[in-house]
C-alpha cells in the first residue's frame, strides 16, 4: 500500500508525490490490463503488434 505523509498542510505537494508513486508502482497499467478478459491468442497478437511498433520506433530514431 502506498502512503504519503502530509506535512504542514501542503496537500498539493503530497498529492503530486502520491500520484508519482502510484505511477511508478505500475498500478494503473495493471488495472487497465485486468479491466476485461482477453483470450491468450489475442494477448499474443497484441504483444507481437506492440513489439513491431516499438522496433519501428527504434529504427526511426536511429535514422535521425
N, C-alpha and C positions, 0 to 999 in steps of 0.2 A: 504494500500500500504506500502510495506517495503522500508525503506530508511536507508542508511548508509552514514555517513559523512566521507570523505577522509581528513585525517589530515596530513599535511606536505608531501604530495605526496606519502604516504605509501599505494599504491594500493593493494599490496599483502595481507596485514592485513585486509584491508577493504573488499576485495573480500571474504576472509575466513569468516569474520563476517557476510557478506551478505548471503553466502551460508548456514551458520548455522541457521540464522534467517528464511530463506526460508524453510529449512528442518523442523524446529520446528513448523512452521505455518501449516504444513500438505498440502501445495500446491501441491507438486509433486504426492503424493498419490491420491489426489482429481482429478488431471488431468488424471492420469492413469486410475482411476475408470470411468471417463466420456469419455474416448477415443472412446468407442464404446458402443452401446446399448446392454444390455443383459436382457433377459426376467426375470420376477420376480421369476419364478420357478428355473431357473438356478442360480440366485443370492442366493436363499435359499440353494440349493445343495452345492454351493461353500462355503457358510458360515458354513454349517454343517461339510464339509470336513476340513475346517480350524480349527474349534473347536475340532474335533477329533485329528487332528495333534498336536495342542497346548497341549491338555490334555496328549497325549502320550509323548511329550517332557517333560512336568512337571513330569510325573511319572518316566521317565528315570533319570531325575535329582535328584529326591528324593531317588532313589535306590542307587545312588553313594555316 
